[in-house]
Amino acid sequence: MRTLALLLLAFAANAPAQDAERGQRLFNQTAAVTGKPVANCTGCHADTHTLRAMLANRGVAAGDARAIRLLLQASINGAIPGARSAKAQYQNVLSAADIEDLAAYLARVQSAAVAPPLARR
């Protein structure tokens, strides 16, 4: 049991940290943050309701950062029909850490967008 705990701890230590604040900067100012001549994510995905619907249509839960990361990576790699041309510009621009940060930000924003309203007192 102790070995398992040590292995899980070692894995967690090597897992990339997710920085949602940096992900927000990447989402809003992609070109400025990366230093590359690419479009900002907000150019096409500024409307959170549309983005949430797009995630749902792809079978991704709004707050699931891991699933969002996988979808982002697949889109950038050209594996998602309809996203090939638009996302190809991000190949060799966004690092694995960039994608982790974007996914953390999107999961946080999308979770907030679908959170139930507070009950009235």
N, C-alpha and C positions, 0 to 999 in steps of 0.2 A: 504494500500500500504506500509506503514511504517513497519507493522508487517511482511509482506512478505520479505522486505529488511532485517530485523533483522534475520529472519529465514535463509535466504540464507547466510548471514554473519556468523551465528553460524555454519551452515553446513560446510562452507568453512574452518572455523577455526578448525573443527574437522576432516577434510579430511586429510589423510596422505600426507605429502609433498613428492614430487618426486625429487630425487637427481640423475640426469643423470650421474654426475661424479662418484658417488658411484656405480651406475648401471654399468658403464664401468669397474670399478675395479672388481665387482662381475662377470661380463661376462668373463673377461680375467683371473681372479685369484679366481675362485669360492671357491676352497678348502681353500686358504689362508684367504680370507675375512670371510668365515663362520666358519673356524676352524674345519670343518668336512671333513672326507675322501670321497669326491665326485669328480667327473670329472669336469674340467673347461668347461664352455659353449663353449669356442672357440675350444675345441677338436672336436666338430661336426659342429659348426656353424660359423666358422671363415670367410667363403666366403660370403660377403654381398649380392652378386647377387643371390646365391643359397638361402640364408635366405629370401630375398625379394620374390623370387618365391614361397618359402614354405608358407610365409604369404599370398600371393595372392591366392595360391591354397586352402587355408583355408578360403578365403573370407575376409581377414583382410587387410585394407589399411595400407600402409607402415608407415605413420606418425600418426596413431591412437593409442596413448598410452593406452587408455582405452580398446580397442579391443585386443591389444597385451597382456595386463595384463590378460584379461579374457581367452585368448588362453593359455597363460603360466599356469594359475591356472588349467584350464581344463586338460592340458597335464600332469601336475604334479599329478593331482587327478586320472589319468588313463582314462579319458573320451574321449581321442582322439585316435582312432585306429592308430596303427603304432608307437605311442609314449609311450605306457604303460611301456614297459620294461626299456627304456632309461631314462624316466623321473621319475620313481618310486624312484630312489636314492635321489631325492630332497625333497621327502615327509618328513616333520618334520625337514628339514634342512633350507629351505628358508622361512623366515617370510613374512607376508603381506607387510611389508615395503621393504623387499628385492625384492619382485616381482614388487612392484610399481617402485622401482628404476631401475630394469632391463627393465621394459616396457618403462620408460622415456628415457633411453639410446637407446634402440632399435628403438623407434619412431624417435628420433633425427638422429641416424645414417641412418636409412632407408629413412627418408625424404631427407637427404643430398644426398643419393645414387640415388634418383630418381628426384632430382631437375633438371629443364631444364638448359642447358648450358647458360652461359652469352652471350648476343648478342655481336658480334664483333663491335668494334667502327670504 
